[in-house]
């Protein structure tokens, strides 16, 4: 390979866009092509369910870089173009347009897509998922205020995206019902105490929850969704349905090309796949987590950024970046939830503050070591917790539980 390999990045999202910028920052001067199937340059998705949905942010503020940055920095951006196949023998990718692009190094950053709900009626107008700016545009239009008419949104799935959209819809004046299959919201991603807190907070804001519920079908009138029919016979009339039942990795390209995959493209800590000429970053990957001695698929901006750094460093011959403690955030109403670490192998939870009012943190413990922290409007606890998790430092559980003891005083 020459000093300036031709780099092709497939997927112009948060990970792909960041990798392009970092490669230039790290001194890669060679040809670079960024191919994305959406019509927009790389943008941030988090605001789509938050500020942007509420009309508090404009389209430009979503972008990672101004559109002219790509031309100015010699990045050939091909938007609204889908990569259909990778030929690893000839080191080429084929686009839906028929174009074939050669690479020396390929970066797969194809992200994940919203999981579909397999029930009758999902194709009706007014039934949306929330993954792209185009999806958010549709949801925003459905929720737009009309004089003398209160809109009713049913959210199927009580995960982060569904709850954030529920909070935004409430602030737009809509009625919101969340239908959840499990017996609690956030069942897959948060502990019971946190679920209980968030459910109570949403109820105070007027959101209704229907738990342990199975959706039977979506009922339409003249092609427009009019109701959600549940298996117990109840019918929820509505103007729109948001399906928020998780995401699946877009790893088909990699699988078809014979790369090792396991619900996500398998990569190492340099973001390298089973082919040394191919890297994969972001939501599409299943990656090693040294702190937890396991592989995980993470769907978060910090993960996309970390893996973009790993790949850009490896490609440009820089030292590998230090491994990070995973983290994530979610904004709902005036609540900022910040989570660091993953509660793997935990024995119990230490609660700091009262888990009934904002300003508390839940520390997931393995003995005296913090493995994960869930902090609600408690940034100091989140930051210190994240550091302690990374250092695997033992802490004094009594001091940790005592809000009067500063977080810097909890390590043993
Ligand atoms: P994406 O940003 O999804 O980008 C992948 C891109 O590749 C997409 O544009 C896709 O269309 C394109 N693509 C796929 N296949 C092809 C192909 N064959 N050819 C060309 N292009 C292709 N994370 C947080 O940390 N905090 C939050 O608060 C938060 N909120 C979120 C709210 C919403 C509504 C959503 C949807 C996500 C949120 N996330 C949040 C998650 C975060 O946005 C993702 O983890 C992040 O976008 C992952 O980046 P990525 O580049 O891997 O994937």
Boltz pocket constraint, residues with backbone or C-beta under 6 A from the ligand:
constraints:
  - pocket:
      binder: B
      contacts: [[A, 10], [A, 11], [A, 12], [A, 13], [A, 14], [A, 15], [A, 16], [A, 35], [A, 36], [A, 37], [A, 38], [A, 43], [A, 44], [A, 45], [A, 46], [A, 47], [A, 48], [A, 49], [A, 81], [A, 82], [A, 83], [A, 84], [A, 109], [A, 110], [A, 111], [A, 112], [A, 130], [A, 131], [A, 132], [A, 161], [A, 250], [A, 253], [A, 281], [A, 282], [A, 283], [A, 284], [A, 298], [A, 299], [A, 300], [A, 301], [A, 302], [A, 304], [A, 327], [A, 328], [A, 329], [A, 330], [A, 331]]
      max_distance: 6.0
